[in-house]
Amino acid sequence: MPLVRCEVCGNKVAHNAASCPKCGNPSVGESSTNRVRNKRYAFRALLIVLVVVAAIYVVWSAIGMFPKNELPKGPGASQNQR
């Protein structure tokens, strides 16, 4: 059974205890596990937002890469203009 420290008194308490037996701080174990869980969700959400923004940037730049009246010039482009 993993132990966590009480934020108020520093006593070691079981992670699933409803309160600290020494000082009575409620939800000692759950608050620390919720913080870890919230950090994981925040990191995942930030990562998803960054990936979406990067994808939008790539699509936006690909659409605006060439003006509408100009085609890309490459090898053989002069041969097609006879």
TAFEN-V125567 format. One line per field, one symbol per residue. ss: DSSP state (2 for helix, 1 for strand, 0 for the rest). psi: psi as a letter, one per 30 degrees, with the letter a starting at -180 (. if undefined). burial: # if it has 16 or more other C-alpha atoms within 10 Angstrom, else .. A space follows every 10 residues. Layout:
ss->???
psi->???
burial->???
This chain:
ss->0011100000 0111000010 0000010222 2222222222 2222222222 2222222222 2220000000 0000000022 20
psi->jkklkkfefg kkkkfgkelk fefgkkheee eeeeeeeeee eeeeeeeeee eeeeeeeeee eeegeklegk lkkakgefff g.
burial->...###.... .#####..## .......### .#........ .......... .......... .......... .......... ..
